[in-house]
């Protein structure tokens, strides 16, 4: 029962009784937080400076592969 993080377009009938213009806009912080909650790779990317403060994050296909695998085996 998760809420959509994206604002629907005025043409989209999302079933909400609240008009599009009255819906609160999401802040960048809340959007990034929700992205990290849904995607383990995004979580690692955002939290690296906390997990390893003295080590710069070096992104690569290997990091993506590990994160995708770990997320896949936990969502079974």
PyMOL Python script that loads the backbone (N, CA, C, O; Angstrom):
from pymol import cmd

cmd.read_pdbstr("""\
ATOM      1  N   UNK A   1       0.839  -1.179   0.000  1.00  0.00           N
ATOM      2  CA  UNK A   1       0.000   0.000   0.000  1.00  0.00           C
ATOM      3  C   UNK A   1       0.879   1.234   0.000  1.00  0.00           C
ATOM      4  O   UNK A   1       0.894   1.993   0.969  1.00  0.00           O
ATOM      5  N   UNK A   2       1.619   1.439  -1.096  1.00  0.00           N
ATOM      6  CA  UNK A   2       2.492   2.596  -1.157  1.00  0.00           C
ATOM      7  C   UNK A   2       1.842   3.699  -1.974  1.00  0.00           C
ATOM      8  O   UNK A   2       1.071   3.433  -2.896  1.00  0.00           O
ATOM      9  N   UNK A   3       2.155   4.918  -1.633  1.00  0.00           N
ATOM     10  CA  UNK A   3       1.645   6.065  -2.361  1.00  0.00           C
ATOM     11  C   UNK A   3       2.575   6.357  -3.526  1.00  0.00           C
ATOM     12  O   UNK A   3       3.781   6.125  -3.446  1.00  0.00           O
ATOM     13  N   UNK A   4       2.015   6.856  -4.586  1.00  0.00           N
ATOM     14  CA  UNK A   4       2.819   7.226  -5.738  1.00  0.00           C
ATOM     15  C   UNK A   4       3.674   8.436  -5.370  1.00  0.00           C
ATOM     16  O   UNK A   4       3.201   9.352  -4.697  1.00  0.00           O
ATOM     17  N   UNK A   5       4.927   8.438  -5.808  1.00  0.00           N
ATOM     18  CA  UNK A   5       5.807   9.557  -5.486  1.00  0.00           C
ATOM     19  C   UNK A   5       5.766  10.626  -6.560  1.00  0.00           C
ATOM     20  O   UNK A   5       6.328  11.707  -6.383  1.00  0.00           O
ATOM     21  N   UNK A   6       5.108  10.337  -7.670  1.00  0.00           N
ATOM     22  CA  UNK A   6       5.057  11.287  -8.762  1.00  0.00           C
ATOM     23  C   UNK A   6       3.674  11.906  -8.843  1.00  0.00           C
ATOM     24  O   UNK A   6       2.662  11.246  -8.606  1.00  0.00           O
ATOM     25  N   UNK A   7       3.654  13.172  -9.179  1.00  0.00           N
ATOM     26  CA  UNK A   7       2.384  13.850  -9.351  1.00  0.00           C
ATOM     27  C   UNK A   7       1.771  13.400 -10.663  1.00  0.00           C
ATOM     28  O   UNK A   7       2.455  13.328 -11.684  1.00  0.00           O
ATOM     29  N   UNK A   8       0.504  13.104 -10.636  1.00  0.00           N
ATOM     30  CA  UNK A   8      -0.153  12.669 -11.861  1.00  0.00           C
ATOM     31  C   UNK A   8      -0.503  13.877 -12.713  1.00  0.00           C
ATOM     32  O   UNK A   8      -0.661  14.988 -12.206  1.00  0.00           O
ATOM     33  N   UNK A   9      -0.621  13.650 -13.992  1.00  0.00           N
ATOM     34  CA  UNK A   9      -0.958  14.732 -14.906  1.00  0.00           C
ATOM     35  C   UNK A   9      -2.439  15.063 -14.773  1.00  0.00           C
ATOM     36  O   UNK A   9      -3.217  14.233 -14.304  1.00  0.00           O
ATOM     37  N   UNK A  10      -2.836  16.261 -15.178  1.00  0.00           N
ATOM     38  CA  UNK A  10      -4.246  16.630 -15.071  1.00  0.00           C
ATOM     39  C   UNK A  10      -5.140  15.723 -15.899  1.00  0.00           C
ATOM     40  O   UNK A  10      -6.313  15.558 -15.563  1.00  0.00           O
ATOM     41  N   UNK A  11      -4.622  15.126 -16.979  1.00  0.00           N
ATOM     42  CA  UNK A  11      -5.414  14.254 -17.832  1.00  0.00           C
ATOM     43  C   UNK A  11      -5.531  12.851 -17.250  1.00  0.00           C
ATOM     44  O   UNK A  11      -6.406  12.086 -17.653  1.00  0.00           O
ATOM     45  N   UNK A  12      -4.669  12.512 -16.319  1.00  0.00           N
ATOM     46  CA  UNK A  12      -4.661  11.173 -15.748  1.00  0.00           C
ATOM     47  C   UNK A  12      -5.735  11.074 -14.666  1.00  0.00           C
ATOM     48  O   UNK A  12      -5.750  11.864 -13.722  1.00  0.00           O
ATOM     49  N   UNK A  13      -6.609  10.125 -14.804  1.00  0.00           N
ATOM     50  CA  UNK A  13      -7.654   9.908 -13.798  1.00  0.00           C
ATOM     51  C   UNK A  13      -7.096   8.938 -12.766  1.00  0.00           C
ATOM     52  O   UNK A  13      -7.249   7.725 -12.911  1.00  0.00           O
ATOM     53  N   UNK A  14      -6.457   9.455 -11.736  1.00  0.00           N
ATOM     54  CA  UNK A  14      -5.795   8.614 -10.751  1.00  0.00           C
ATOM     55  C   UNK A  14      -6.733   8.115  -9.666  1.00  0.00           C
ATOM     56  O   UNK A  14      -6.323   7.340  -8.802  1.00  0.00           O
ATOM     57  N   UNK A  15      -7.980   8.546  -9.699  1.00  0.00           N
ATOM     58  CA  UNK A  15      -8.926   8.087  -8.700  1.00  0.00           C
ATOM     59  C   UNK A  15      -8.897   8.910  -7.422  1.00  0.00           C
ATOM     60  O   UNK A  15      -9.655   8.634  -6.492  1.00  0.00           O
ATOM     61  N   UNK A  16      -8.044   9.903  -7.364  1.00  0.00           N
ATOM     62  CA  UNK A  16      -7.959  10.744  -6.178  1.00  0.00           C
ATOM     63  C   UNK A  16      -9.021  11.824  -6.252  1.00  0.00           C
ATOM     64  O   UNK A  16      -9.283  12.374  -7.321  1.00  0.00           O
ATOM     65  N   UNK A  17      -9.625  12.124  -5.128  1.00  0.00           N
ATOM     66  CA  UNK A  17     -10.647  13.162  -5.108  1.00  0.00           C
ATOM     67  C   UNK A  17     -10.027  14.555  -4.990  1.00  0.00           C
ATOM     68  O   UNK A  17     -10.723  15.558  -5.148  1.00  0.00           O
ATOM     69  N   UNK A  18      -8.732  14.621  -4.714  1.00  0.00           N
ATOM     70  CA  UNK A  18      -8.065  15.907  -4.576  1.00  0.00           C
ATOM     71  C   UNK A  18      -7.657  16.423  -5.949  1.00  0.00           C
ATOM     72  O   UNK A  18      -6.977  15.711  -6.687  1.00  0.00           O
ATOM     73  N   UNK A  19      -8.049  17.636  -6.311  1.00  0.00           N
ATOM     74  CA  UNK A  19      -7.658  18.185  -7.611  1.00  0.00           C
ATOM     75  C   UNK A  19      -6.142  18.286  -7.745  1.00  0.00           C
ATOM     76  O   UNK A  19      -5.426  18.449  -6.757  1.00  0.00           O
ATOM     77  N   UNK A  20      -5.668  18.189  -8.976  1.00  0.00           N
ATOM     78  CA  UNK A  20      -4.230  18.220  -9.251  1.00  0.00           C
ATOM     79  C   UNK A  20      -3.566  19.460  -8.663  1.00  0.00           C
ATOM     80  O   UNK A  20      -2.486  19.366  -8.079  1.00  0.00           O
ATOM     81  N   UNK A  21      -4.193  20.607  -8.808  1.00  0.00           N
ATOM     82  CA  UNK A  21      -3.575  21.859  -8.359  1.00  0.00           C
ATOM     83  C   UNK A  21      -3.479  21.969  -6.839  1.00  0.00           C
ATOM     84  O   UNK A  21      -2.713  22.789  -6.334  1.00  0.00           O
ATOM     85  N   UNK A  22      -4.244  21.156  -6.098  1.00  0.00           N
ATOM     86  CA  UNK A  22      -4.220  21.233  -4.642  1.00  0.00           C
ATOM     87  C   UNK A  22      -3.318  20.183  -3.996  1.00  0.00           C
ATOM     88  O   UNK A  22      -3.148  20.179  -2.777  1.00  0.00           O
ATOM     89  N   UNK A  23      -2.738  19.291  -4.808  1.00  0.00           N
ATOM     90  CA  UNK A  23      -1.871  18.261  -4.250  1.00  0.00           C
ATOM     91  C   UNK A  23      -0.538  18.868  -3.862  1.00  0.00           C
ATOM     92  O   UNK A  23      -0.013  19.710  -4.590  1.00  0.00           O
ATOM     93  N   UNK A  24       0.024  18.459  -2.726  1.00  0.00           N
ATOM     94  CA  UNK A  24       1.315  19.022  -2.313  1.00  0.00           C
ATOM     95  C   UNK A  24       2.436  18.500  -3.206  1.00  0.00           C
ATOM     96  O   UNK A  24       2.463  17.323  -3.565  1.00  0.00           O
ATOM     97  N   UNK A  25       3.353  19.385  -3.557  1.00  0.00           N
ATOM     98  CA  UNK A  25       4.523  18.988  -4.351  1.00  0.00           C
ATOM     99  C   UNK A  25       5.536  18.330  -3.425  1.00  0.00           C
ATOM    100  O   UNK A  25       5.693  18.728  -2.271  1.00  0.00           O
ATOM    101  N   UNK A  26       6.218  17.320  -3.946  1.00  0.00           N
ATOM    102  CA  UNK A  26       7.239  16.649  -3.151  1.00  0.00           C
ATOM    103  C   UNK A  26       8.539  17.426  -3.204  1.00  0.00           C
ATOM    104  O   UNK A  26       8.924  17.947  -4.251  1.00  0.00           O
ATOM    105  N   UNK A  27       9.199  17.497  -2.085  1.00  0.00           N
ATOM    106  CA  UNK A  27      10.496  18.153  -2.063  1.00  0.00           C
ATOM    107  C   UNK A  27      11.548  17.207  -2.630  1.00  0.00           C
ATOM    108  O   UNK A  27      11.326  15.998  -2.706  1.00  0.00           O
ATOM    109  N   UNK A  28      12.678  17.749  -3.023  1.00  0.00           N
ATOM    110  CA  UNK A  28      13.770  16.931  -3.549  1.00  0.00           C
ATOM    111  C   UNK A  28      14.222  15.926  -2.489  1.00  0.00           C
ATOM    112  O   UNK A  28      14.534  14.781  -2.816  1.00  0.00           O
ATOM    113  N   UNK A  29      14.257  16.341  -1.238  1.00  0.00           N
ATOM    114  CA  UNK A  29      14.656  15.451  -0.152  1.00  0.00           C
ATOM    115  C   UNK A  29      13.741  14.234  -0.071  1.00  0.00           C
ATOM    116  O   UNK A  29      14.218  13.102   0.013  1.00  0.00           O
ATOM    117  N   UNK A  30      12.430  14.462  -0.096  1.00  0.00           N
ATOM    118  CA  UNK A  30      11.477  13.364   0.007  1.00  0.00           C
ATOM    119  C   UNK A  30      11.541  12.451  -1.221  1.00  0.00           C
ATOM    120  O   UNK A  30      11.379  11.236  -1.103  1.00  0.00           O
ATOM    121  N   UNK A  31      11.772  13.031  -2.382  1.00  0.00           N
ATOM    122  CA  UNK A  31      11.903  12.227  -3.589  1.00  0.00           C
ATOM    123  C   UNK A  31      13.144  11.341  -3.519  1.00  0.00           C
ATOM    124  O   UNK A  31      13.071  10.155  -3.842  1.00  0.00           O
ATOM    125  N   UNK A  32      14.275  11.896  -3.103  1.00  0.00           N
ATOM    126  CA  UNK A  32      15.507  11.112  -2.981  1.00  0.00           C
ATOM    127  C   UNK A  32      15.359  10.025  -1.911  1.00  0.00           C
ATOM    128  O   UNK A  32      15.844   8.907  -2.080  1.00  0.00           O
ATOM    129  N   UNK A  33      14.692  10.362  -0.824  1.00  0.00           N
ATOM    130  CA  UNK A  33      14.453   9.397   0.241  1.00  0.00           C
ATOM    131  C   UNK A  33      13.615   8.228  -0.262  1.00  0.00           C
ATOM    132  O   UNK A  33      13.917   7.073   0.038  1.00  0.00           O
ATOM    133  N   UNK A  34      12.578   8.516  -1.016  1.00  0.00           N
ATOM    134  CA  UNK A  34      11.720   7.470  -1.548  1.00  0.00           C
ATOM    135  C   UNK A  34      12.458   6.621  -2.582  1.00  0.00           C
ATOM    136  O   UNK A  34      12.268   5.406  -2.632  1.00  0.00           O
ATOM    137  N   UNK A  35      13.290   7.244  -3.400  1.00  0.00           N
ATOM    138  CA  UNK A  35      14.079   6.489  -4.372  1.00  0.00           C
ATOM    139  C   UNK A  35      15.019   5.517  -3.666  1.00  0.00           C
ATOM    140  O   UNK A  35      15.162   4.372  -4.093  1.00  0.00           O
ATOM    141  N   UNK A  36      15.654   5.963  -2.597  1.00  0.00           N
ATOM    142  CA  UNK A  36      16.564   5.097  -1.844  1.00  0.00           C
ATOM    143  C   UNK A  36      15.807   3.975  -1.137  1.00  0.00           C
ATOM    144  O   UNK A  36      16.341   2.879  -0.969  1.00  0.00           O
ATOM    145  N   UNK A  37      14.588   4.235  -0.728  1.00  0.00           N
ATOM    146  CA  UNK A  37      13.790   3.202  -0.070  1.00  0.00           C
ATOM    147  C   UNK A  37      13.398   2.094  -1.045  1.00  0.00           C
ATOM    148  O   UNK A  37      13.322   0.928  -0.659  1.00  0.00           O
ATOM    149  N   UNK A  38      13.154   2.445  -2.286  1.00  0.00           N
ATOM    150  CA  UNK A  38      12.685   1.475  -3.275  1.00  0.00           C
ATOM    151  C   UNK A  38      13.806   0.746  -4.002  1.00  0.00           C
ATOM    152  O   UNK A  38      13.593  -0.361  -4.498  1.00  0.00           O
ATOM    153  N   UNK A  39      14.998   1.339  -4.078  1.00  0.00           N
ATOM    154  CA  UNK A  39      16.068   0.797  -4.908  1.00  0.00           C
ATOM    155  C   UNK A  39      17.357   0.700  -4.097  1.00  0.00           C
ATOM    156  O   UNK A  39      17.898   1.715  -3.657  1.00  0.00           O
ATOM    157  N   UNK A  40      17.845  -0.521  -3.901  1.00  0.00           N
ATOM    158  CA  UNK A  40      19.034  -0.728  -3.078  1.00  0.00           C
ATOM    159  C   UNK A  40      20.269  -0.046  -3.666  1.00  0.00           C
ATOM    160  O   UNK A  40      21.088   0.494  -2.923  1.00  0.00           O
ATOM    161  N   UNK A  41      20.409  -0.065  -4.986  1.00  0.00           N
ATOM    162  CA  UNK A  41      21.537   0.620  -5.629  1.00  0.00           C
ATOM    163  C   UNK A  41      21.509   2.113  -5.309  1.00  0.00           C
ATOM    164  O   UNK A  41      22.543   2.704  -4.999  1.00  0.00           O
ATOM    165  N   UNK A  42      20.341   2.712  -5.385  1.00  0.00           N
ATOM    166  CA  UNK A  42      20.209   4.138  -5.071  1.00  0.00           C
ATOM    167  C   UNK A  42      20.515   4.392  -3.597  1.00  0.00           C
ATOM    168  O   UNK A  42      21.115   5.412  -3.256  1.00  0.00           O
ATOM    169  N   UNK A  43      20.111   3.479  -2.729  1.00  0.00           N
ATOM    170  CA  UNK A  43      20.432   3.595  -1.307  1.00  0.00           C
ATOM    171  C   UNK A  43      21.942   3.583  -1.084  1.00  0.00           C
ATOM    172  O   UNK A  43      22.475   4.416  -0.350  1.00  0.00           O
ATOM    173  N   UNK A  44      22.626   2.636  -1.721  1.00  0.00           N
ATOM    174  CA  UNK A  44      24.084   2.536  -1.571  1.00  0.00           C
ATOM    175  C   UNK A  44      24.744   3.808  -2.084  1.00  0.00           C
ATOM    176  O   UNK A  44      25.644   4.349  -1.442  1.00  0.00           O
ATOM    177  N   UNK A  45      24.295   4.286  -3.241  1.00  0.00           N
ATOM    178  CA  UNK A  45      24.856   5.497  -3.826  1.00  0.00           C
ATOM    179  C   UNK A  45      24.693   6.700  -2.893  1.00  0.00           C
ATOM    180  O   UNK A  45      25.627   7.478  -2.702  1.00  0.00           O
ATOM    181  N   UNK A  46      23.509   6.841  -2.321  1.00  0.00           N
ATOM    182  CA  UNK A  46      23.231   7.985  -1.453  1.00  0.00           C
ATOM    183  C   UNK A  46      23.894   7.853  -0.082  1.00  0.00           C
ATOM    184  O   UNK A  46      24.272   8.860   0.517  1.00  0.00           O
ATOM    185  N   UNK A  47      24.041   6.634   0.418  1.00  0.00           N
ATOM    186  CA  UNK A  47      24.527   6.437   1.791  1.00  0.00           C
ATOM    187  C   UNK A  47      26.017   6.122   1.882  1.00  0.00           C
ATOM    188  O   UNK A  47      26.541   5.945   2.981  1.00  0.00           O
ATOM    189  N   UNK A  48      26.698   6.049   0.760  1.00  0.00           N
ATOM    190  CA  UNK A  48      28.105   5.648   0.786  1.00  0.00           C
ATOM    191  C   UNK A  48      28.937   6.536   1.708  1.00  0.00           C
ATOM    192  O   UNK A  48      29.779   6.031   2.450  1.00  0.00           O
ATOM    193  N   UNK A  49      28.719   7.829   1.674  1.00  0.00           N
ATOM    194  CA  UNK A  49      29.519   8.744   2.499  1.00  0.00           C
ATOM    195  C   UNK A  49      29.299   8.511   3.998  1.00  0.00           C
ATOM    196  O   UNK A  49      30.135   8.897   4.815  1.00  0.00           O
ATOM    197  N   UNK A  50      28.190   7.887   4.354  1.00  0.00           N
ATOM    198  CA  UNK A  50      27.929   7.554   5.756  1.00  0.00           C
ATOM    199  C   UNK A  50      28.569   6.213   6.104  1.00  0.00           C
ATOM    200  O   UNK A  50      29.148   6.046   7.178  1.00  0.00           O
ATOM    201  N   UNK A  51      28.456   5.263   5.179  1.00  0.00           N
ATOM    202  CA  UNK A  51      28.989   3.921   5.413  1.00  0.00           C
ATOM    203  C   UNK A  51      30.513   3.890   5.418  1.00  0.00           C
ATOM    204  O   UNK A  51      31.123   3.212   6.244  1.00  0.00           O
ATOM    205  N   UNK A  52      31.124   4.627   4.493  1.00  0.00           N
ATOM    206  CA  UNK A  52      32.584   4.693   4.361  1.00  0.00           C
ATOM    207  C   UNK A  52      33.008   6.145   4.212  1.00  0.00           C
ATOM    208  O   UNK A  52      33.275   6.591   3.096  1.00  0.00           O
ATOM    209  N   UNK A  53      33.076   6.901   5.315  1.00  0.00           N
ATOM    210  CA  UNK A  53      33.327   8.345   5.226  1.00  0.00           C
ATOM    211  C   UNK A  53      34.651   8.727   4.555  1.00  0.00           C
ATOM    212  O   UNK A  53      34.715   9.761   3.889  1.00  0.00           O
ATOM    213  N   UNK A  54      35.675   7.944   4.708  1.00  0.00           N
ATOM    214  CA  UNK A  54      36.965   8.319   4.149  1.00  0.00           C
ATOM    215  C   UNK A  54      37.233   7.773   2.766  1.00  0.00           C
ATOM    216  O   UNK A  54      38.284   8.048   2.187  1.00  0.00           O
ATOM    217  N   UNK A  55      36.304   7.006   2.222  1.00  0.00           N
ATOM    218  CA  UNK A  55      36.518   6.356   0.937  1.00  0.00           C
ATOM    219  C   UNK A  55      35.555   6.924  -0.096  1.00  0.00           C
ATOM    220  O   UNK A  55      34.344   6.898   0.122  1.00  0.00           O
ATOM    221  N   UNK A  56      36.059   7.433  -1.211  1.00  0.00           N
ATOM    222  CA  UNK A  56      35.144   7.950  -2.243  1.00  0.00           C
ATOM    223  C   UNK A  56      34.391   6.804  -2.912  1.00  0.00           C
ATOM    224  O   UNK A  56      34.930   5.710  -3.081  1.00  0.00           O
ATOM    225  N   UNK A  57      33.158   7.062  -3.286  1.00  0.00           N
ATOM    226  CA  UNK A  57      32.336   6.071  -3.963  1.00  0.00           C
ATOM    227  C   UNK A  57      32.786   5.966  -5.412  1.00  0.00           C
ATOM    228  O   UNK A  57      32.805   6.964  -6.133  1.00  0.00           O
ATOM    229  N   UNK A  58      33.144   4.773  -5.837  1.00  0.00           N
ATOM    230  CA  UNK A  58      33.544   4.518  -7.217  1.00  0.00           C
ATOM    231  C   UNK A  58      32.451   3.671  -7.848  1.00  0.00           C
ATOM    232  O   UNK A  58      32.350   2.470  -7.599  1.00  0.00           O
ATOM    233  N   UNK A  59      31.644   4.312  -8.659  1.00  0.00           N
ATOM    234  CA  UNK A  59      30.522   3.637  -9.284  1.00  0.00           C
ATOM    235  C   UNK A  59      31.007   2.783 -10.451  1.00  0.00           C
ATOM    236  O   UNK A  59      32.021   3.082 -11.083  1.00  0.00           O
ATOM    237  N   UNK A  60      30.276   1.734 -10.717  1.00  0.00           N
ATOM    238  CA  UNK A  60      30.611   0.868 -11.833  1.00  0.00           C
ATOM    239  C   UNK A  60      29.553  -0.191 -12.013  1.00  0.00           C
ATOM    240  O   UNK A  60      28.648  -0.346 -11.193  1.00  0.00           O
ATOM    241  N   UNK A  61      29.687  -0.924 -13.114  1.00  0.00           N
ATOM    242  CA  UNK A  61      28.711  -1.958 -13.413  1.00  0.00           C
ATOM    243  C   UNK A  61      28.740  -3.059 -12.358  1.00  0.00           C
ATOM    244  O   UNK A  61      27.722  -3.708 -12.117  1.00  0.00           O
ATOM    245  N   UNK A  62      29.885  -3.274 -11.730  1.00  0.00           N
ATOM    246  CA  UNK A  62      29.986  -4.298 -10.694  1.00  0.00           C
ATOM    247  C   UNK A  62      29.152  -3.934  -9.465  1.00  0.00           C
ATOM    248  O   UNK A  62      28.538  -4.809  -8.854  1.00  0.00           O
ATOM    249  N   UNK A  63      29.126  -2.667  -9.101  1.00  0.00           N
ATOM    250  CA  UNK A  63      28.320  -2.219  -7.958  1.00  0.00           C
ATOM    251  C   UNK A  63      26.837  -2.392  -8.287  1.00  0.00           C
ATOM    252  O   UNK A  63      26.061  -2.876  -7.463  1.00  0.00           O
ATOM    253  N   UNK A  64      26.458  -1.995  -9.485  1.00  0.00           N
ATOM    254  CA  UNK A  64      25.068  -2.148  -9.912  1.00  0.00           C
ATOM    255  C   UNK A  64      24.660  -3.616  -9.906  1.00  0.00           C
ATOM    256  O   UNK A  64      23.574  -3.953  -9.434  1.00  0.00           O
ATOM    257  N   UNK A  65      25.514  -4.490 -10.422  1.00  0.00           N
ATOM    258  CA  UNK A  65      25.201  -5.925 -10.480  1.00  0.00           C
ATOM    259  C   UNK A  65      25.010  -6.511  -9.082  1.00  0.00           C
ATOM    260  O   UNK A  65      24.068  -7.270  -8.854  1.00  0.00           O
ATOM    261  N   UNK A  66      25.881  -6.169  -8.162  1.00  0.00           N
ATOM    262  CA  UNK A  66      25.770  -6.679  -6.791  1.00  0.00           C
ATOM    263  C   UNK A  66      24.477  -6.184  -6.144  1.00  0.00           C
ATOM    264  O   UNK A  66      23.759  -6.956  -5.508  1.00  0.00           O
ATOM    265  N   UNK A  67      24.183  -4.885  -6.310  1.00  0.00           N
ATOM    266  CA  UNK A  67      22.974  -4.321  -5.708  1.00  0.00           C
ATOM    267  C   UNK A  67      21.713  -4.932  -6.299  1.00  0.00           C
ATOM    268  O   UNK A  67      20.768  -5.234  -5.571  1.00  0.00           O
ATOM    269  N   UNK A  68      21.694  -5.116  -7.622  1.00  0.00           N
ATOM    270  CA  UNK A  68      20.524  -5.731  -8.255  1.00  0.00           C
ATOM    271  C   UNK A  68      20.327  -7.162  -7.767  1.00  0.00           C
ATOM    272  O   UNK A  68      19.200  -7.588  -7.516  1.00  0.00           O
ATOM    273  N   UNK A  69      21.415  -7.896  -7.635  1.00  0.00           N
ATOM    274  CA  UNK A  69      21.325  -9.274  -7.152  1.00  0.00           C
ATOM    275  C   UNK A  69      20.818  -9.328  -5.709  1.00  0.00           C
ATOM    276  O   UNK A  69      19.925 -10.114  -5.390  1.00  0.00           O
ATOM    277  N   UNK A  70      21.385  -8.498  -4.848  1.00  0.00           N
ATOM    278  CA  UNK A  70      20.968  -8.500  -3.444  1.00  0.00           C
ATOM    279  C   UNK A  70      19.508  -8.087  -3.300  1.00  0.00           C
ATOM    280  O   UNK A  70      18.780  -8.656  -2.487  1.00  0.00           O
ATOM    281  N   UNK A  71      19.078  -7.105  -4.078  1.00  0.00           N
ATOM    282  CA  UNK A  71      17.686  -6.689  -4.003  1.00  0.00           C
ATOM    283  C   UNK A  71      16.771  -7.794  -4.539  1.00  0.00           C
ATOM    284  O   UNK A  71      15.694  -8.025  -3.989  1.00  0.00           O
ATOM    285  N   UNK A  72      17.187  -8.468  -5.596  1.00  0.00           N
ATOM    286  CA  UNK A  72      16.357  -9.531  -6.184  1.00  0.00           C
ATOM    287  C   UNK A  72      16.174 -10.704  -5.219  1.00  0.00           C
ATOM    288  O   UNK A  72      15.073 -11.246  -5.121  1.00  0.00           O
ATOM    289  N   UNK A  73      17.223 -11.104  -4.511  1.00  0.00           N
ATOM    290  CA  UNK A  73      17.076 -12.258  -3.631  1.00  0.00           C
ATOM    291  C   UNK A  73      16.315 -11.924  -2.358  1.00  0.00           C
ATOM    292  O   UNK A  73      15.799 -12.826  -1.696  1.00  0.00           O
ATOM    293  N   UNK A  74      16.234 -10.658  -2.006  1.00  0.00           N
ATOM    294  CA  UNK A  74      15.454 -10.285  -0.819  1.00  0.00           C
ATOM    295  C   UNK A  74      13.991 -10.052  -1.133  1.00  0.00           C
ATOM    296  O   UNK A  74      13.157 -10.061  -0.228  1.00  0.00           O
ATOM    297  N   UNK A  75      13.662  -9.841  -2.406  1.00  0.00           N
ATOM    298  CA  UNK A  75      12.273  -9.588  -2.785  1.00  0.00           C
ATOM    299  C   UNK A  75      11.537 -10.838  -3.234  1.00  0.00           C
ATOM    300  O   UNK A  75      10.402 -10.744  -3.700  1.00  0.00           O
ATOM    301  N   UNK A  76      12.147 -11.995  -3.107  1.00  0.00           N
ATOM    302  CA  UNK A  76      11.514 -13.247  -3.553  1.00  0.00           C
ATOM    303  C   UNK A  76      10.351 -13.597  -2.677  1.00  0.00           C
ATOM    304  O   UNK A  76       9.696 -14.616  -2.898  1.00  0.00           O
TER     305      UNK A  76
END
""", "prot")
cmd.dss("prot")
cmd.show_as("cartoon", "prot")
cmd.util.cbc("prot")
cmd.orient("prot")
